[in-house]
Amino acid sequence: MPDQDTSQSPLRDILVESLPALRRGLRVSVVTETFPPEINGVSITLARLVEGLRSKGHDLEIIRPAQAVDQSSPAGAPGPARDELLTRGVPIPRYPGLRMGMPAKRRLIRHWSLQRPDVVHVATEGPLGWSALQAAIHLRLPVTSDFRTNFHTYTGHYGIGWLQRPITAYLRKFHNRAHFTTVPTEALRLELDALNFQRLVVLPRGVDTNAFSPAFRSQALRASWGVSDDDLVVAVVGRLAPEKNLQLLVEAWQSLRQVHSRTRLLLVGDGPQRAELQAACPGAIFAGARRGEDLAAHCASADLFAFPSLSETFGNVVLEALASGLPCVCFDHAAAGLLLRDGQAGILVDAHRPKTFATALRDLALDPDRRRAMAHAARELALREGWDGIVGRFETLLERARGDGTPAGLGNLAEDGLVVPLARP
């Protein structure tokens, strides 16, 4: 068959070299001491990032300690998912619902030698996280990390302040071996910068405004609490523990009741301080740990959110309260310090003047018109804080870590505005 004349064909200018290469998804091993169904800010936000990356076609495996639910599964029940590797864990003292992973360096070296990931992302700094960091370095795998919990500041709440410096030194050594470390706010980046932490990336948190919404408000739930439409419910959500500064909230609530007797305090969560708080607040509603739509209903069925914690790296519950349409009273710290800056959705309290927390709570409780305006502004603010952009930013960081190969290769991230370099030799 003679050759055809293609000189007039519209295909003549197409060159194979001009076709884009197919983009291969990332293979990421996420190492964490905590993951759903455990309920805490670390597990919930990490799960959202994992879910978001999987929806973009990336392959993620979770390496975590076996939880009680894994160990209590009946014979014949499904085991862990194929994308999970379970390790040994032990209960954390005073937090029996959480487990700390034990060292597993040799196991991880064997596992990653057979199934080599593109990037290892270590979300927590416990023994499992440290061994994962060492295993990744041994195999020359890019490794990244999160700074999610202010463990070094917790020491003062538990009478072991003398441990603050060695804990800070450990955390610095841990994170400075990573290609980068994500932090949720610029304020925390500056704090860690001053402590000589390196390669810090600000990666904020988001909120699912479908999962948290004023639409979940339930009159039936309020009736079960023994409150009516005219009663004011002040809510706080989180672990009932000393580092959450809940005693200050109790004092503020007791002061508020002197001028607004139909006020109830709602505490959603559990923890080692529960019995102490129940003794101090016999009229409060202790709802225990909640999840899913049940948690959303508890948030939306309150009238005001009060959060006295100064130990958060971010404070996801503040975003969830805003999405639920709750005006917030918080210290000028972490997420609240960013989100409530203009005073439209809540009141910021000076962290150096803790006694004014009660004043701010009382002023807002006694001003229903202002609360209604703030409730609307809270929801509108939360609608701008979705997860899509955050997942995309994290994806870009992981892809760059895969491509650069060494921490020094992250220099281009600073040029892209993704990493804030430290001006130190």
Residue, then its C-alpha position, 0 to 999 in steps of 0.5 A: m500500500p503506498d504511503q499516504d500524503t499527510s501534509q494536509s492532515p491536521l495531525r501533522d504538528i502533533l509531536v509525541e514529546s509534547l504530550p504530558a507525562l502521566r502523573r503518578g500518585l504518591r505512596v505515603s506511609v502515615v505513622t501516628e500514635t492516634f487515629p479514628p475511631e479515637i476521638n481527639g484533634v490529632s486523629i480527626t484532622l489527620a484522618r481528613l488529610v488522609e481522606g483528602l489525599r486518597s480522593k486525589g488518587h494517592d495511595l496511603e497506608i496508616i501505621r498505628p498502634a492496635q486500639a482496643v477496638d482492634q483487640s476486642s473484635p470477635a472471631g471471624a470479624p474483619g481485621p484491619a484494613r489492607d492499608e493499615l499496619l498495626t503495631r504494639g501499643v500500651p495505654i497512656p497513663r490517665y488516658p486509658g482510651l488512647r494508646m502509645g505505640m512501642p518502638a518498631k524500627r526493625r519491623l518498619i525497615r523490613h516492611w518498607s524494604l519490601q513496600r517502599p513508600d515515596v514519603v514517610h509522614v510521621a504525625t506524632e512524636g512517641p516511641l513509634g514515631w521516633s522508630a519510624l523516623q530512624a527507619a526512614i533515615h536508614l532506608r534513605l526515604p524522605v520523611t516529613s512530620d507534624f507538630r500537633t501537640n504542645f507536649h513541652t507546655y503540658t509539664g506545668h499542668y502535671g507538676i513536672g515543669w522540670l521536664q520542659r527543657p528536656i522534652t523541648a530538646y527531644l522534640r527539636k531533635f525529632h523534627n529537625r531530622a525531617h524534610f519539613t514540619t507542619v505547624p497550624t499557625e504562624a504564631l506557633r511557627l514563630e514560637l518554635d523558630a525561637l526554639n531553633f526548630q527548622r524547616l517549618v511550614v504553616l499548614p492550617r486546619g479546616v472544618d467540614t461545614n456539612a458535618f457541623s452546621p446549625a441545622f443539627r440543632s435539636q430541641a429534643l436534645r435540649a429538652s433531655w438536658g432539662v433546658s428550654d428556649d429561654d435557657l442559655v447553654v454554654a458549651v465546651v468541647g474537648r478532653l477534660a484534663p488540666e491542660k485545658n484550663l477548665q477550672l477557669l471556665v467553671e469559675a466564669w460560669q459560676s459568676l455568670r449564674q449570679v446574673h443569669s440564673r437560667t444558664r447551664l454549662l455543657l461539657v462534651g468530652d471525657g478525661p481524667q478531670r471529669a470527677e473533679l469537675q462534676a464535684a465542682c459543677p453539680g448542675a452542669i451537663f456532662a455529655g461524655a465523648r461524642r462523635g459524628e452527627d451526635l457531636a454535631a447536634h450537641c454543638a449546634s444545640a448550645d447557645l454559646f461556646a467558651f474555650p479557656s485552653l491556652s495549650e492548643t497548637f490550633g484548636n479544631v473545636v473552635l472551628e467546629a463551634l463556629a460552623s455550628g453557628l456558636p458565638c465564641v469566647c476564647f483567649d487570643h491564642a491559636a485558631a481563635g486568635l486568627l479567626l476571631r480577630d475582627g470581633q464579628a464572630g466572638i470575643l477574644v480575651d487577653a491571655h495575660r488577663p485571665k480574669t477578664f474571661a468571666t467578664a467577656l462571657r457575662d457580657l455576651a451572655l447578657d446581650p442576646d442581640r449581639r449573640r444572634a449577630m455573632a451566630h450568623a457571622a460565625r457560620e459565614l466565617a466557617l464556610r470560608e475555612g474548608w479542607d480542599g485548599i489545605v489538602g492541596r497544599f499538603e499534597t504539594l509539600l509531599e510531592r516536593a519532598r518525594g522529588d527533592g530527596t534531601p532536606a536541603g532540597l527544600g530550598n525551592l519551597a521557600e521561593d514558592g512561599l511554602v516553607v518559611p526558612l530560618a535565618r540561621p547558619 
